[in-house]
Amino acid sequence: MAYDYLIIGAGPAGLQLAAFLERDGADYVVLERGGGPGTFFTRFPRHRQLISVNKVHTGYEDPELRLRMDWNSLLSDDPDLLFTRYSRRYFPPADDMVRYLSDFAERTGARVEYGTEIVRVSRSDDGFTALDRAGRTWRARRLVAATGVSLPYLPPIPGIELAERYDTFDPDPESFTGQRVLVIGRGNSGFETADALMETAAVIHVVGPGSLRLAWQSHYVGHLRAVNNNFLDSYQLKSQNAVLDGRVLAIRRDADGYRVPVAFERVDEAVREIRYDRVIVATGFRFDASLFDDGCRPGLAVNGRFPAVTPVGESVNVPGLYFAGTLMQAREFRKATTGFIHGFRYSVRALHRVLRQRHHGEPWPVTDLGDAVERAVDAVITRVNRSSALWQQFGVLGDLLLTAPDGTLRYAEEVPVGQVPDAVRAGDFGEVAAHAVITLEYGADHDRVDPFDVRAGRTSQQDVRGLDGRYLHPVVRWYRAGEFTAEHHLTENLENEWDSEEVHRAPLRAFLTDRLRPAAAGTPAGTPAAPAAPAAPVTPAARVAP
């Protein structure tokens, strides 16, 4: 027997895809090596506090808007399957996620075979074969890997094997009492560890190359989050802790602990050897590609940490092999939210739509708008003000305003932006003479500006490209016959409400009217133009406009 779909892994991504397939009545099975869903969260994060936002009280009644502030829920039609019903904590305990995923799997009817560890995946002309540790074989026409990043990523440092690893060390702070500790890795796992040890360790150093990246400035939620950066306070206020900007050259063991030479970047790679009692390596995780034999081994990206994928999550070199969840993030690594539940839940929904389209003849859902520009304006304004997918997957997923040769308009939601050119060219949306891609995005160089520095991006009535234009805002890009011709930025707003007639709707209406007007009325529609500036002067007052 061969299934249509074989999903490996019953974490959030595997369960999300399974819920969609179960709703369809599709032919699939999920294989999970653990005894229940979400086994990753039974161990991680090691100090048991999630850093994904769980905002219970938003002031919104609209469930779609509430998902903008809910980073943990998976997508379903069941109002009881919201993570906000499982915890009231803004940063909830990891055990609540385990409980939530267990209920999600049961209530959606996901067909999961627990205790099934896959040890080898091979490929034949008619699909894939997975061999489990018990010797059973599972066959499917298409395979979806939703295993997450299950192996530690260890940098090539001589002696790295002497260090304790984040995934296996004893996190009990008492065992570090009075000791000098080095944490290698300046991500959230490294700072989470350092923060937990501040009350017991004598000295803690956190080391890594390059400049420290802070999430509130980069807008990438995988960079250091405020919930984990209390350690920075202790460093700058001289409390025996420090952040080292440099490269660890080696780890050496001696009778007195460890000797670690560090090349400091701030002082022209000057090397200093420092003694520590304990060394912990917290440098992240990577994808385990060893399951796949040579006939279907996926290509890798980002220093071998993730599979190389197309915009929809398919392997670039193994047709029919798809990835779901955090394994989809290589294309926008450290730029978007694809590596996290609140991002990949939407990318998995897009993958599901692609699978239905490619393999079951089900077209991508579209809404007919007729030929009135005002209906197009209404559609865009409604979506940018309400959509949680465009909000969470900024710049990754976009809506499409599609113009047929006869001038009629249609609207498609949440299409992977990188897939749009091929999809339009292939006729996935029917005949398209021109189209717009609507996204939410941060402005150029948004990650290079300190948003709390009032001197950075100070604006005037004449200066429309200051700091405010770098904050999240809607962007509409117009293409005719597949070629980019113009773009329009809707002026940002402090409370992200882009619905003012004067500031938002009227400029958008003018932009779309100019693109859509018949050639007989004057300049041919879609005449190439330079990218448009924001539609109205972006001043401090504009940020709080209604």
C-alpha positions as CSV (number, residue, x, y, z in Angstrom):
1,M,0.0,0.0,0.0
2,A,1.3,3.5,-0.9
3,Y,-0.1,6.6,0.7
4,D,-0.4,9.9,-1.1
5,Y,1.5,11.6,1.6
6,L,3.9,10.4,4.3
7,I,4.7,13.0,6.9
8,I,7.7,12.4,9.2
9,G,7.4,14.2,12.5
10,A,4.4,15.1,14.7
11,G,5.6,18.4,15.9
12,P,3.7,21.6,15.2
13,A,4.4,21.6,11.5
14,G,3.6,17.9,11.0
15,L,0.3,18.3,12.9
16,Q,-0.6,21.5,11.1
17,L,-0.3,19.8,7.7
18,A,-2.0,16.7,9.0
19,A,-5.0,18.8,10.2
20,F,-5.4,20.2,6.7
21,L,-5.1,16.8,5.0
22,E,-7.5,15.3,7.5
23,R,-10.1,18.0,6.7
24,D,-9.7,17.1,3.1
25,G,-10.1,13.4,3.7
26,A,-6.7,12.9,2.1
27,D,-4.7,9.7,2.1
28,Y,-1.8,10.3,4.5
29,V,-0.1,9.1,7.7
30,V,2.2,10.8,10.2
31,L,5.2,8.9,11.6
32,E,6.5,10.1,15.0
33,R,9.4,8.4,16.8
34,G,8.3,9.8,20.2
35,G,5.4,8.5,22.3
36,G,3.4,11.6,21.7
37,P,3.3,14.8,19.7
38,G,5.7,17.7,20.2
39,T,8.5,15.8,21.9
40,F,10.9,18.6,21.1
41,F,9.1,20.7,23.7
42,T,9.5,18.1,26.4
43,R,13.2,19.1,26.4
44,F,13.5,22.5,24.9
45,P,14.0,25.2,25.8
46,R,16.2,23.7,28.6
47,H,15.0,26.3,31.1
48,R,11.4,25.7,30.2
49,Q,10.1,29.1,29.2
50,L,9.0,29.8,25.7
51,I,9.9,33.1,24.1
52,S,6.9,33.1,21.7
53,V,4.3,35.7,22.5
54,N,1.0,34.6,24.0
55,K,-1.1,37.7,24.3
56,V,-4.5,36.8,25.7
57,H,-6.0,40.3,25.9
58,T,-5.7,42.2,22.6
59,G,-8.8,44.3,22.6
60,Y,-9.8,42.6,19.3
61,E,-12.9,40.5,18.8
62,D,-11.8,39.4,15.3
63,P,-10.0,36.0,15.7
64,E,-7.9,36.8,12.6
65,L,-6.5,39.9,14.2
66,R,-6.0,38.1,17.5
67,L,-3.7,35.7,15.7
68,R,-1.3,38.6,15.0
69,M,-0.5,38.6,18.8
70,D,-0.7,34.8,19.3
71,W,2.5,33.1,18.3
72,N,1.7,29.6,19.5
73,S,-1.6,28.6,18.1
74,L,-1.9,26.3,15.0
75,L,-4.6,27.1,12.4
76,S,-7.9,25.3,12.7
77,D,-11.6,26.0,12.6
78,D,-12.0,24.9,16.2
79,P,-12.1,28.0,18.6
80,D,-11.1,25.8,21.5
81,L,-7.8,25.0,19.8
82,L,-6.2,28.3,20.6
83,F,-3.1,28.3,22.7
84,T,-4.4,31.4,24.6
85,R,-6.9,29.0,26.3
86,Y,-4.0,27.0,27.6
87,S,-1.9,29.7,29.3
88,R,-2.3,33.3,30.4
89,R,1.4,33.9,30.6
90,Y,2.9,36.2,28.0
91,F,5.9,33.9,27.8
92,P,4.3,30.5,28.7
93,P,5.9,27.3,30.1
94,A,7.0,24.8,27.5
95,D,4.9,22.1,29.2
96,D,1.8,24.0,28.1
97,M,2.9,23.6,24.5
98,V,3.2,19.9,24.9
99,R,-0.3,19.7,26.3
100,Y,-1.7,21.9,23.6
101,L,-0.1,19.9,20.8
102,S,-1.5,16.7,22.3
103,D,-5.0,18.1,22.3
104,F,-4.6,19.5,18.8
105,A,-3.6,16.1,17.5
106,E,-6.6,14.4,19.1
107,R,-9.2,16.9,18.3
108,T,-8.2,17.3,14.6
109,G,-8.1,13.5,14.2
110,A,-4.5,13.6,12.9
111,R,-3.5,10.0,11.9
112,V,-0.2,9.6,13.7
113,E,1.8,6.4,14.3
114,Y,3.7,7.1,17.5
115,G,6.8,5.1,18.5
116,T,7.8,4.9,14.8
117,E,11.4,6.0,14.2
118,I,12.4,6.2,10.6
119,V,16.0,5.2,10.0
120,R,16.2,5.2,6.2
121,V,14.4,6.9,3.3
122,S,14.8,5.8,-0.3
123,R,13.2,6.7,-3.6
124,S,11.9,4.8,-6.6
125,D,10.1,5.7,-9.8
126,D,6.7,5.8,-8.0
127,G,7.6,7.6,-4.8
128,F,9.4,7.1,-1.5
129,T,10.0,4.2,0.9
130,A,10.7,4.8,4.6
131,L,12.1,2.1,6.7
132,D,11.5,2.2,10.5
133,R,13.6,0.8,13.3
134,A,11.2,-2.1,13.7
135,G,11.8,-3.2,10.1
136,R,8.5,-2.0,8.7
137,T,8.3,-0.2,5.4
138,W,6.1,2.8,4.6
139,R,5.5,3.9,1.1
140,A,4.1,7.1,-0.3
141,R,3.9,9.0,-3.6
142,R,5.2,12.1,-1.8
143,L,7.1,12.6,1.4
144,V,7.0,15.6,3.8
145,A,9.8,16.0,6.3
146,A,8.6,17.9,9.4
147,T,11.4,16.6,11.7
148,G,12.7,20.0,12.8
149,V,16.4,20.7,13.4
150,S,17.2,17.6,15.5
151,L,21.0,17.7,15.7
152,P,23.2,20.3,17.4
153,Y,25.1,22.6,15.1
154,L,28.7,22.5,16.4
155,P,31.2,25.0,14.9
156,P,34.6,23.7,13.7
157,I,36.5,24.6,16.9
158,P,39.4,22.3,17.9
159,G,38.4,20.6,21.2
160,I,34.7,21.4,20.8
161,E,33.9,17.9,21.9
162,L,35.2,18.7,25.3
163,A,32.5,21.3,25.9
164,E,29.1,20.5,27.4
165,R,26.3,20.8,24.9
166,Y,23.1,22.9,25.4
167,D,21.0,19.9,24.4
168,T,22.5,17.5,27.0
169,F,24.0,19.6,29.9
170,D,22.6,19.6,33.4
171,P,20.8,23.0,33.6
172,D,20.6,23.0,37.4
173,P,22.1,26.4,38.4
174,E,23.3,25.0,41.7
175,S,25.9,22.8,40.0
176,F,27.6,26.0,38.7
177,T,27.9,27.7,42.1
178,G,31.1,29.8,42.4
179,Q,32.4,28.8,39.0
180,R,33.8,30.6,35.9
181,V,31.6,29.7,33.0
182,L,32.0,30.3,29.2
183,V,28.9,30.0,27.0
184,I,29.7,29.7,23.3
185,G,26.9,31.1,21.2
186,R,25.1,34.5,21.4
187,G,21.6,33.4,20.4
188,N,18.6,33.0,22.7
189,S,19.7,29.6,23.9
190,G,23.1,30.9,25.0
191,F,21.7,34.0,26.8
192,E,18.8,31.9,28.2
193,T,21.5,29.7,29.8
194,A,23.6,32.6,31.0
195,D,20.6,34.3,32.5
196,A,19.7,31.2,34.5
197,L,23.2,31.0,35.9
198,M,23.6,34.6,37.1
199,E,22.6,33.9,40.7
200,T,25.0,31.1,41.2
201,A,28.0,31.3,38.9
202,A,30.9,33.6,39.8
203,V,31.8,34.8,36.3
204,I,29.9,34.2,33.0
205,H,31.2,35.1,29.6
206,V,29.1,34.7,26.4
207,V,31.2,34.7,23.2
208,G,30.5,34.8,19.5
209,P,31.8,36.5,16.3
210,G,30.4,39.7,14.8
211,S,28.1,42.2,16.3
212,L,25.4,41.1,18.7
213,R,22.0,41.2,16.9
214,L,19.0,42.3,19.0
215,A,15.5,41.4,17.8
216,W,13.9,44.7,18.7
217,Q,16.3,46.3,16.1
218,S,16.6,43.6,13.4
219,H,12.9,42.6,13.6
220,Y,14.0,39.0,13.4
221,V,12.5,37.2,16.4
222,G,15.4,34.6,16.4
223,H,17.9,37.3,17.3
224,L,18.4,38.0,21.0
225,R,15.1,38.8,22.6
226,A,14.5,41.2,25.5
227,V,13.2,38.3,27.7
228,N,16.7,36.8,27.5
229,N,18.9,39.9,27.6
230,N,18.9,40.7,31.3
231,F,22.5,39.5,31.1
232,L,23.4,42.6,29.0
233,D,22.5,44.7,32.0
234,S,24.8,42.8,34.3
235,Y,27.6,43.2,31.7
236,Q,27.3,46.9,31.2
237,L,26.8,47.6,34.9
238,K,30.1,45.7,35.7
239,S,28.6,42.7,37.6
240,Q,31.3,40.1,36.7
241,N,29.7,39.1,33.4
242,A,30.7,39.9,29.9
243,V,29.8,39.5,26.2
244,L,32.9,38.7,24.2
245,D,33.0,39.8,20.6
246,G,35.4,37.3,19.1
247,R,36.2,33.8,17.9
248,V,37.0,30.8,20.1
249,L,40.2,29.3,18.6
250,A,40.3,26.2,20.7
251,I,39.1,24.5,23.9
252,R,41.8,22.8,25.9
253,R,41.4,20.8,29.1
254,D,43.9,20.9,32.0
255,A,43.9,20.0,35.7
256,D,42.5,23.4,36.5
257,G,39.6,23.3,34.1
258,Y,39.7,24.7,30.6
259,R,42.0,27.1,28.8
260,V,40.2,28.9,25.9
261,P,42.1,31.3,23.5
262,V,39.8,33.9,22.1
263,A,40.6,36.2,19.2
264,F,38.9,39.6,20.0
265,E,37.5,41.4,17.0
266,R,37.3,44.8,18.7
267,V,41.1,44.8,19.1
268,D,42.3,43.6,15.7
269,E,42.1,39.9,16.5
270,A,44.3,40.1,19.6
271,V,44.3,36.7,21.3
272,R,43.9,36.2,25.0
273,E,43.7,32.8,26.8
274,I,41.1,32.7,29.5
275,R,40.5,30.1,32.2
276,Y,37.1,28.6,32.9
277,D,35.7,25.9,35.1
278,R,32.9,25.0,32.6
279,V,32.3,25.5,28.9
280,I,28.9,25.2,27.3
281,V,28.3,25.3,23.6
282,A,24.9,26.7,22.6
283,T,25.3,27.4,18.9
284,G,21.9,26.2,17.6
285,F,20.7,23.1,15.7
286,R,20.8,21.6,12.2
287,F,18.8,19.3,10.0
288,D,19.6,15.6,10.0
289,A,19.9,14.6,6.4
290,S,21.5,11.2,7.2
291,L,18.0,9.5,6.9
292,F,18.1,9.9,3.2
293,D,20.0,7.6,0.9
294,D,22.1,8.8,-2.0
295,G,19.2,8.6,-4.4
296,C,17.1,11.2,-2.6
297,R,19.4,13.1,-0.3
298,P,18.3,16.7,-0.4
299,G,20.7,19.5,-1.1
300,L,21.6,21.7,1.9
301,A,22.0,25.4,2.5
302,V,23.1,27.8,5.3
303,N,26.4,26.0,6.1
304,G,24.6,22.7,5.8
305,R,22.1,23.5,8.5
306,F,18.9,23.4,6.5
307,P,17.6,21.8,3.3
308,A,17.7,23.9,0.2
309,V,14.1,24.5,-0.8
310,T,11.9,26.2,-3.4
311,P,9.5,29.0,-2.3
312,V,6.8,26.5,-1.5
313,G,9.1,24.2,0.6
314,E,10.0,21.5,-2.0
315,S,13.5,20.2,-2.2
316,V,15.5,21.9,-5.0
317,N,17.0,18.6,-6.2
318,V,14.5,15.9,-5.1
319,P,11.1,16.3,-6.7
320,G,8.2,15.2,-4.5
321,L,10.2,15.7,-1.3
322,Y,8.7,18.6,0.7
323,F,9.6,20.2,4.0
324,A,7.3,21.7,6.6
325,G,7.9,23.9,9.5
326,T,11.3,25.3,10.6
327,L,12.9,23.3,7.8
328,M,11.4,25.7,5.3
329,Q,13.4,28.7,6.4
330,A,16.7,28.5,4.3
331,R,15.5,31.1,1.7
332,E,14.8,33.8,4.3
333,F,17.1,32.6,7.1
334,R,17.3,35.3,9.8
335,K,15.1,37.6,7.8
336,A,11.5,36.3,8.4
337,T,9.5,34.2,10.8
338,T,9.5,30.9,8.8
339,G,11.5,29.2,11.5
340,F,8.8,29.7,14.1
341,I,5.3,28.5,14.7
342,H,3.7,31.9,14.1
343,G,5.4,32.1,10.7
344,F,5.4,28.5,9.4
345,R,1.8,27.8,10.2
346,Y,1.0,30.0,7.2
347,S,3.7,28.6,5.0
348,V,2.4,25.1,5.7
349,R,-1.1,26.3,4.7
350,A,0.4,27.6,1.5
351,L,2.2,24.3,1.0
352,H,-1.1,22.5,1.5
353,R,-2.7,24.6,-1.2
354,V,0.1,23.9,-3.6
355,L,-0.2,20.2,-3.0
356,R,-3.9,20.3,-3.7
357,Q,-3.3,22.3,-6.8
358,R,-0.4,20.2,-8.2
359,H,-1.6,16.7,-7.3
360,H,-5.4,16.9,-7.0
361,G,-6.5,19.5,-9.6
362,E,-7.8,21.9,-7.0
363,P,-7.1,25.5,-8.1
364,W,-5.8,28.1,-5.7
365,P,-8.8,29.8,-4.1
366,V,-9.5,33.2,-5.7
367,T,-12.3,35.8,-5.3
368,D,-13.9,37.5,-8.3
369,L,-14.0,41.3,-7.9
370,G,-15.5,42.3,-11.2
371,D,-13.9,45.3,-13.0
372,A,-14.4,48.2,-10.5
373,V,-11.3,49.7,-9.1
374,E,-13.1,50.5,-5.8
375,R,-13.6,46.8,-5.2
376,A,-9.9,46.3,-5.6
377,V,-9.1,49.1,-3.2
378,D,-11.6,47.6,-0.7
379,A,-10.0,44.2,-1.0
380,V,-6.4,45.4,-0.4
381,I,-7.3,47.7,2.5
382,T,-9.4,45.0,4.2
383,R,-6.6,42.4,3.9
384,V,-3.7,44.6,5.0
385,N,-5.7,45.7,8.0
386,R,-6.9,42.2,9.0
387,S,-4.7,39.4,7.7
388,S,-2.5,37.6,10.2
389,A,-0.6,35.8,7.5
390,L,0.7,38.9,5.8
391,W,1.5,40.3,9.2
392,Q,3.5,37.4,10.5
393,Q,5.1,36.3,7.2
394,F,6.1,39.8,6.1
395,G,7.7,39.9,2.7
396,V,7.4,36.1,2.4
397,L,3.7,35.6,1.7
398,G,1.7,38.1,-0.4
399,D,-1.8,38.6,-1.8
400,L,-2.3,38.9,-5.5
401,L,-4.6,41.3,-7.4
402,L,-5.0,39.6,-10.8
403,T,-6.1,41.4,-14.0
404,A,-7.4,39.2,-16.8
405,P,-7.0,40.3,-20.4
406,D,-10.7,41.6,-20.4
407,G,-10.0,43.8,-17.4
408,T,-11.8,41.8,-14.8
409,L,-10.2,41.4,-11.4
410,R,-9.6,38.5,-9.1
411,Y,-7.9,38.3,-5.7
412,A,-5.7,35.4,-4.3
413,E,-4.5,35.3,-0.8
414,E,-1.2,34.2,0.9
415,V,0.8,33.1,-2.1
416,P,4.6,32.5,-1.5
417,V,6.1,35.7,-3.0
418,G,9.1,33.8,-4.5
419,Q,6.7,31.4,-6.3
420,V,4.5,34.2,-7.9
421,P,6.5,34.6,-11.2
422,D,6.5,30.9,-12.0
423,A,2.9,30.5,-10.9
424,V,1.7,33.3,-13.1
425,R,3.8,32.1,-16.0
426,A,2.4,28.6,-15.7
427,G,-1.2,29.8,-15.6
428,D,-1.9,28.6,-12.1
429,F,-4.3,31.6,-11.7
430,G,-5.7,31.4,-15.3
431,E,-5.0,34.1,-17.9
432,V,-3.2,37.1,-16.2
433,A,-2.4,40.3,-18.2
434,A,-1.1,42.1,-15.1
435,H,-1.0,41.6,-11.4
436,A,-0.1,43.2,-8.1
437,V,1.7,41.6,-5.2
438,I,0.6,43.0,-1.9
439,T,2.8,42.4,1.2
440,L,3.6,43.9,4.5
441,E,7.2,44.8,4.8
442,Y,9.7,46.8,6.8
443,G,11.5,49.5,4.9
444,A,15.0,49.5,3.5
445,D,17.8,49.4,6.1
446,H,15.2,49.0,8.9
447,D,17.7,46.8,10.8
448,R,20.4,49.5,10.8
449,V,18.5,52.1,12.7
450,D,18.1,52.4,16.5
451,P,14.4,53.0,16.7
452,F,14.9,54.6,20.2
453,D,17.3,57.2,19.0
454,V,15.2,60.3,18.3
455,R,18.0,61.7,16.1
456,A,17.9,58.7,13.7
457,G,15.4,59.3,11.0
458,R,14.2,62.7,12.2
459,T,11.7,63.8,9.6
460,S,10.2,67.0,8.2
461,Q,7.2,67.8,6.0
462,Q,9.6,67.7,3.0
463,D,11.4,64.5,4.1
464,V,9.2,61.5,3.4
465,R,11.9,58.8,3.7
466,G,12.8,59.0,7.4
467,L,12.7,56.4,10.1
468,D,8.9,56.0,9.9
469,G,9.1,54.6,6.4
470,R,11.2,51.8,7.7
471,Y,8.5,50.4,10.0
472,L,6.1,47.7,9.0
473,H,3.7,48.9,6.3
474,P,1.8,47.7,3.2
475,V,3.6,47.6,-0.2
476,V,1.9,47.1,-3.5
477,R,4.1,46.1,-6.5
478,W,2.7,46.1,-10.0
479,Y,3.7,43.7,-12.8
480,R,2.6,43.7,-16.4
481,A,3.4,40.6,-18.6
482,G,5.6,39.5,-15.8
483,E,7.7,42.6,-15.7
484,F,7.9,44.9,-12.7
485,T,6.6,48.4,-13.5
486,A,5.8,50.3,-10.3
487,E,5.3,50.1,-6.6
488,H,3.2,52.0,-4.0
489,H,3.9,52.2,-0.2
490,L,1.0,52.9,2.1
491,T,2.1,55.3,4.8
492,E,2.8,53.5,8.1
493,N,0.6,54.0,11.2
494,L,1.4,53.8,14.9
495,E,-1.4,51.3,15.5
496,N,-1.1,49.6,12.1
497,E,-4.4,50.9,10.9
498,W,-4.1,51.6,7.2
499,D,-7.6,52.7,6.4
500,S,-7.7,56.5,6.4
501,E,-9.4,57.9,3.3
502,E,-7.0,60.7,2.8
503,V,-3.8,59.1,3.9
504,H,-4.2,55.5,2.7
505,R,-7.3,54.8,0.5
506,A,-7.1,57.8,-1.9
507,P,-3.4,57.4,-2.8
508,L,-3.9,53.6,-3.3
509,R,-7.0,54.3,-5.5
510,A,-5.0,56.7,-7.6
511,F,-2.2,54.2,-8.0
512,L,-4.5,51.3,-9.0
513,T,-6.6,53.5,-11.3
514,D,-3.4,54.6,-13.2
515,R,-2.4,50.9,-13.6
516,L,-5.8,49.7,-14.6
517,R,-7.1,52.4,-16.9
518,P,-7.6,51.3,-20.6
519,A,-4.8,52.2,-23.0
520,A,-7.3,54.2,-25.0
521,A,-7.7,56.7,-22.1
522,G,-4.1,57.8,-22.5
523,T,-0.8,56.4,-21.4
524,P,-0.8,52.6,-21.7
525,A,-1.6,50.9,-18.4
526,G,1.4,49.7,-16.6
527,T,3.9,52.1,-18.2
528,P,7.2,51.6,-16.4
529,A,7.7,54.1,-13.6
530,A,10.2,54.6,-10.9
531,P,9.3,53.1,-7.5
532,A,6.8,55.5,-5.9
533,A,7.6,57.2,-2.6
534,P,5.1,56.8,0.3
535,A,1.8,58.3,-0.7
536,A,1.8,61.1,1.9
537,P,4.5,62.9,3.8
538,V,5.7,60.5,6.6
539,T,6.0,62.7,9.6
540,P,5.7,61.9,13.3
541,A,2.1,62.9,13.1
542,A,1.5,60.5,10.3
543,R,2.3,57.6,12.6
544,V,-0.6,58.3,14.8
545,A,-3.1,59.3,12.1
546,P,-6.4,57.6,12.3
